[in-house]
Amino acid sequence: MPLKFNVYAGLIEQKSTSAVQSLTAQPVTCSTGVNSDIDPTDLSATGGTSLRYDTTGGQFIFNWQTPKPANACYKATMTTLDGSSLSAYFKSK
């Protein structure tokens, strides 16, 4: 699952992967939201890839190796060095 996003410090677009503090995924209950008893874990990338900035597309890209169980739900979160974060929810097939 490709995770694509942009990072800004004020009006200045950040293009270095050092602007990203962490990428985590947390299992969530599909019908009711986050289960706070489950600790988030670092995301695993696919095929030996890593977080990168794509200058052609003007965005960060991380190819997330999604967990294998079908019909499981996850909250993926990207956190920047200043503590800002962006989350997205996914359901595996």
C-alpha positions in Angstrom: 0.0 0.0 0.0 1.7 3.2 -1.1 1.4 6.0 1.6 1.9 9.4 -0.1 2.0 12.7 1.7 3.6 16.2 1.9 5.2 18.0 4.9 5.4 21.7 5.4 7.1 23.9 8.0 4.9 27.0 7.7 4.7 27.7 4.0 8.0 25.9 3.2 7.7 22.4 1.7 10.0 19.9 3.4 11.8 17.5 1.0 14.2 15.6 3.3 13.2 12.4 4.9 14.7 13.7 8.2 11.5 15.9 8.5 9.6 12.6 9.3 10.0 11.4 12.8 8.0 8.2 12.5 5.6 6.0 10.6 3.5 3.7 12.7 0.5 1.4 12.2 -2.0 0.6 15.0 -4.7 -2.1 14.7 -8.1 -0.6 15.2 -11.6 -2.1 15.7 -13.3 -1.9 12.3 -16.6 -0.8 13.6 -15.8 1.5 16.5 -12.3 3.1 16.0 -9.1 2.9 17.9 -8.4 0.3 20.5 -6.1 2.1 22.9 -4.9 -1.1 24.5 -2.8 -2.0 21.4 0.6 -0.3 21.0 1.5 1.2 17.6 4.3 -0.5 15.8 6.8 0.7 13.2 5.7 0.2 9.6 7.5 -2.3 7.4 8.3 -1.4 3.9 7.9 -3.7 0.8 10.8 -5.1 -1.2 13.7 -3.4 0.5 12.3 0.1 -0.1 12.3 2.9 2.4 10.7 6.3 2.9 11.8 8.6 0.1 10.9 12.0 -1.4 9.8 11.7 -5.0 11.0 14.9 -6.8 8.9 14.1 -9.9 5.7 13.8 -7.9 6.7 16.3 -5.3 5.7 14.0 -2.4 7.0 11.6 0.2 6.3 7.9 -0.6 6.4 4.9 1.7 5.4 1.5 0.3 3.8 -0.1 3.4 3.9 -3.9 3.6 0.3 -4.3 5.0 -0.3 -7.1 7.5 -1.6 -10.4 6.1 -4.9 -11.1 7.9 -7.9 -10.2 5.7 -10.6 -7.8 7.0 -8.4 -6.3 9.6 -8.4 -2.5 10.2 -5.4 -0.3 10.8 -4.7 3.4 11.6 -1.4 4.5 9.9 0.2 7.6 11.3 3.0 9.8 10.0 4.6 12.1 12.7 6.9 15.0 11.9 9.8 16.3 14.0 7.6 19.1 15.4 5.0 16.5 16.6 2.4 17.2 13.9 0.8 14.0 12.6 -1.4 12.8 9.7 -3.4 9.6 10.0 -5.3 7.4 7.5 -7.5 4.3 8.1 -7.2 1.1 6.1 -9.0 -2.3 5.9 -7.0 -5.3 4.6 -8.4 -7.6 1.9 
